[in-house]
Amino acid sequence: MPSTLQVTDGRQLAYAEWGDLDGSPIFALHGTPGCRLDRPPGEDKLRAAGLHLITYDRPGYGASDRHNGRQVADCVGDVALIADAVGVERFAIIGTSGGGPHALAVCARLGDRVTNASCVVGIAPYDSEGLDWLAGMDPENVEEFGWALSGKARLTVELDREAAALLARVAQDPASILEGFQLPTTDIAVLADPRVQQIIRESAAEMFVNGVSGWVDDDLAFTTPWGFDPSEIDLPVEICFGSSDVLVPPAHGHWLASHIAGARTVVETDKGHLEGPDEMIEHLRRLVHG
């Protein structure tokens, strides 16, 4: 069962803690779609690395209530509330894929509490000047964001169908979660890992337990103003992405790095969208301990 707390607007917010609860705290913000169960497999490795990992269900996912009309920046208050609840004043933060913009929002608006930060394969703002936002994206993603631009009603119908198909695929073969995408071999290898497949099984069963509102609201938030500008960030941030990513093309990472002062760009040559389990642990360890 998740830990839960109530936000001042009455919403329930669900979170989880992993690893060494006396270790170095780090928030890990899940992708789109996703939930609090998305984490590196092997809690013993988190403990051995001295990591206190904190995850949570963004509103509408898992056991967190929906936050209608939320912007990306609205996550800042939720993260601060969870940090207070678990007794953490300062923390590192990492956001992957759809979690990337949310991690950047925390850096922009809660920077005095952030020790280190990493945005991994995160998207850039939809209205980014000088960026062809959809260029290089797999047709599956282009279609999905097209639904978002058509409005909430169309997006909800389509994602209801997509979620049902995803759950059916995962029940048969977790490695097929991204079926239809033209993935590079590195992503296919990650999905073939039995440890990753177990996390996929657990996460898929939980993320849509109350419907697809979290997925819908993420997509709408990404294609409308975020509520902050990445240029507001005044602390060092790592912008990490793969050169062969077809879900979030490298141009997004380059744009973010060029608009955040002091950003450190890490381009993983020939890598795609996914990190393997051992890479995840090392990434977290390096982010926290240097």
C-alpha positions in Angstrom: 0.0 0.0 0.0 1.3 3.5 -0.8 1.8 6.2 1.8 -0.8 9.0 1.3 -1.3 12.6 2.4 -3.9 15.2 1.7 -3.2 18.4 -0.3 -4.8 21.6 0.9 -7.2 21.5 -2.1 -8.5 18.1 -0.8 -6.7 15.8 -3.2 -5.1 12.6 -2.1 -1.4 12.3 -3.0 0.3 8.9 -3.0 4.0 8.3 -2.6 6.5 5.5 -1.8 10.0 5.3 -0.3 12.7 2.8 -1.4 16.2 1.8 -0.4 18.0 3.2 2.7 15.6 5.5 4.5 18.5 7.1 6.3 20.5 7.5 3.1 20.8 10.5 0.7 17.3 11.5 -0.5 16.5 11.7 -4.1 13.1 12.2 -5.8 12.6 10.2 -9.0 9.7 11.5 -11.1 8.1 8.9 -13.4 7.5 9.1 -17.1 4.3 9.3 -19.2 2.4 7.2 -18.5 3.8 5.9 -15.2 3.3 5.7 -11.4 5.2 5.5 -8.1 6.2 1.9 -8.8 8.5 2.9 -11.6 12.0 2.6 -10.0 15.2 0.7 -10.5 14.8 -3.0 -9.7 16.7 -4.4 -6.7 16.0 -2.4 -3.6 19.1 -4.0 -2.0 21.2 -2.1 -4.6 19.6 1.2 -3.6 20.5 0.4 0.0 24.0 -0.5 -0.9 24.4 2.8 -2.7 23.1 4.7 0.3 20.1 6.0 -1.6 16.7 7.0 -0.1 14.6 7.0 -3.2 11.2 8.8 -3.2 8.6 8.3 -5.9 5.0 9.5 -6.2 2.0 9.1 -8.4 1.4 12.4 -10.3 -2.2 13.4 -10.0 -4.5 11.0 -11.9 -2.1 8.1 -11.8 -2.2 5.2 -9.3 -3.6 6.3 -5.9 -3.3 10.0 -6.5 -6.5 12.0 -7.2 -6.8 13.9 -10.4 -5.8 17.6 -10.5 -7.9 19.0 -13.3 -6.3 21.5 -15.5 -2.9 21.1 -13.9 0.2 22.7 -15.5 3.7 21.2 -15.3 4.6 23.7 -12.6 1.8 22.5 -10.3 4.0 19.5 -9.3 6.2 21.8 -7.2 3.8 22.0 -4.3 3.2 18.3 -4.4 6.9 17.5 -4.2 7.4 20.0 -1.4 4.6 18.5 0.6 6.0 15.0 0.2 9.5 16.1 1.2 8.1 17.7 4.3 6.1 14.6 5.1 9.1 12.3 4.9 11.3 14.8 6.9 13.6 15.8 4.0 14.7 19.4 3.8 17.1 19.1 0.8 17.2 16.5 -1.9 18.4 15.5 -5.3 15.9 15.1 -8.1 15.8 13.1 -11.4 12.9 13.2 -13.9 12.8 10.8 -16.8 10.8 11.4 -20.0 7.5 12.9 -19.0 9.0 13.4 -15.5 11.8 15.5 -17.0 9.8 18.8 -17.3 8.4 18.2 -13.8 11.9 17.9 -12.4 12.9 21.1 -14.1 9.9 22.9 -12.6 11.1 21.9 -9.1 14.5 23.2 -10.0 13.0 26.5 -11.1 10.6 27.1 -8.2 12.1 25.1 -5.4 15.8 25.4 -6.2 16.8 26.3 -2.6 15.9 22.7 -1.6 17.5 20.9 -4.6 21.1 19.7 -4.2 21.6 18.1 -7.7 19.3 17.5 -10.6 19.0 15.5 -13.8 16.5 15.7 -16.6 16.7 12.4 -18.6 15.2 12.2 -22.1 12.9 15.1 -21.1 10.8 17.0 -23.6 11.2 20.7 -24.3 8.2 23.2 -24.1 5.8 22.8 -27.0 6.1 26.4 -28.0 9.9 26.4 -28.0 11.3 29.0 -30.4 13.7 27.5 -32.9 12.6 23.9 -32.2 10.5 21.7 -34.6 8.8 19.9 -31.6 7.5 16.9 -33.5 10.5 16.4 -35.8 12.2 13.1 -35.3 9.5 11.6 -33.1 8.2 8.1 -33.8 4.8 8.3 -35.6 3.1 6.7 -32.5 4.1 9.8 -30.4 3.2 12.2 -33.2 -0.3 10.7 -33.3 -0.7 10.9 -29.6 0.3 14.5 -29.3 -2.1 15.2 -32.3 -4.9 13.9 -30.1 -3.8 16.2 -27.3 -3.9 19.2 -29.6 -7.4 18.1 -30.6 -8.6 18.6 -27.0 -9.3 16.7 -23.8 -12.4 14.8 -25.1 -10.6 13.3 -28.1 -7.5 12.5 -26.1 -9.4 10.7 -23.4 -11.2 8.4 -25.8 -8.0 7.6 -27.6 -5.9 7.0 -24.5 -8.7 4.8 -23.0 -8.2 2.6 -26.0 -4.5 2.8 -25.9 -4.4 1.9 -22.1 -6.5 -1.2 -22.6 -4.3 -2.4 -25.4 -1.1 -1.7 -23.4 -2.5 -3.7 -20.4 -3.4 -6.6 -22.7 0.1 -6.6 -24.2 1.9 -6.4 -20.9 -0.2 -9.3 -19.5 1.2 -11.4 -22.4 4.7 -10.0 -22.7 6.0 -7.0 -20.7 8.7 -6.4 -23.4 5.9 -5.4 -25.8 4.9 -2.3 -23.8 6.2 -0.1 -26.6 5.1 -2.2 -29.4 4.7 -0.2 -32.6 7.6 2.1 -31.9 10.7 1.8 -34.1 13.0 1.4 -31.1 16.8 1.2 -31.4 18.5 -2.1 -30.3 19.6 -0.6 -27.0 15.9 0.0 -26.0 14.9 -3.5 -27.1 17.7 -5.0 -25.0 16.5 -3.1 -21.9 13.0 -4.3 -22.4 14.2 -7.9 -22.7 15.7 -7.7 -19.2 13.6 -9.9 -16.7 14.2 -7.3 -14.0 12.8 -4.5 -16.1 9.8 -6.7 -17.1 8.9 -7.3 -13.5 8.8 -3.5 -12.9 6.7 -3.1 -16.0 4.2 -5.7 -14.8 3.8 -4.0 -11.4 3.7 -0.4 -12.8 1.2 -1.1 -15.6 -1.3 -2.7 -13.2 -1.2 0.4 -11.0 -0.9 3.4 -13.3 -4.4 3.0 -14.8 -6.2 1.7 -11.7 -8.4 4.8 -11.7 -8.5 5.4 -15.4 -6.3 7.4 -17.8 -6.7 10.9 -16.3 -3.1 11.1 -15.3 -1.9 10.3 -18.9 -4.5 12.7 -20.4 -3.5 15.6 -18.1 0.3 15.0 -18.7 -0.2 15.2 -22.5 -2.3 18.4 -22.1 0.2 19.9 -19.8 3.1 19.2 -22.2 1.3 20.9 -25.1 0.2 24.0 -23.3 2.2 26.6 -21.3 4.2 24.9 -18.5 3.7 27.6 -15.9 7.5 28.3 -15.7 10.4 28.9 -18.1 13.5 26.7 -18.0 15.6 29.8 -18.2 14.5 30.6 -14.6 16.7 27.7 -13.4 19.8 29.0 -11.7 21.4 25.8 -10.4 23.5 23.2 -12.3 21.3 20.7 -14.1 22.3 17.6 -16.0 20.5 17.2 -19.3 20.9 13.6 -20.4 19.6 12.0 -23.6 20.3 9.3 -26.1 21.4 10.2 -29.7 19.0 7.5 -31.1 15.9 8.3 -29.0 12.7 8.2 -31.1 10.3 9.0 -28.3 11.9 12.3 -27.3 14.3 13.3 -30.1 17.8 14.6 -29.2 16.9 18.1 -30.4 14.7 18.5 -27.2 17.7 17.8 -25.0 19.9 20.2 -27.0 17.2 22.9 -26.7 16.9 22.5 -22.9 20.7 22.5 -22.4 21.0 25.7 -24.4 18.3 27.5 -22.4 19.4 26.5 -18.9 22.4 28.5 -17.6 25.2 26.1 -16.5 23.5 23.0 -17.7 25.7 20.0 -18.3 24.9 18.0 -21.4 25.3 14.3 -21.4 24.7 12.7 -24.8 24.6 8.9 -24.7 25.9 7.9 -28.2 23.8 5.3 -30.0 21.5 5.0 -26.9 17.7 5.4 -27.1 15.1 6.3 -24.5 15.7 3.7 -21.8 18.3 3.1 -19.1 19.1 -0.5 -18.0 18.7 -1.4 -14.3 22.4 -1.1 -13.5 22.7 2.1 -15.4 19.8 3.5 -13.4 21.5 2.7 -10.1 24.8 4.2 -11.2 23.1 7.3 -12.5 21.3 7.8 -9.2 24.5 7.2 -7.2 26.5 9.6 -9.3 23.9 12.3 -9.1 23.8 12.1 -5.3 27.4 11.3 -4.4 29.2 12.8 -7.4 
